[in-house]
Amino acid sequence: MKDSIITAERKKKELINLLVCFIIANLVNLYAIITYHTHFSEMITSIFYIIIFTFLIYTFWTIIRIFFYSIKVLFKRENKIQE
């Protein structure tokens, strides 16, 4: 089996993606707090839900990226075959 190496640049990009997902989850929570007129202490008490939602968003984003990467690779192969 081939060993794979994850570069520091890739790790940094994935951490940034995770941070963006965390920010989006917090903004959704803030929107819900404002919409339903609840206390802002909900930002702290619902942190575990925010973390779970963050990983759900990150998973969904990863699936989308894999899908588009697969399509890109497929078209590259198709172009090589036609040449």
Residue pairs with C-beta under 8 A, 6 or more apart in sequence:
17 58
17 61
18 54
18 58
21 54
21 55
21 57
21 58
21 61
22 50
22 51
22 54
24 54
24 57
25 50
25 51
25 53
25 54
25 57
26 43
26 50
28 53
29 42
29 43
29 46
29 49
29 50
29 53
30 43
32 38
33 39
33 40
33 42
33 43
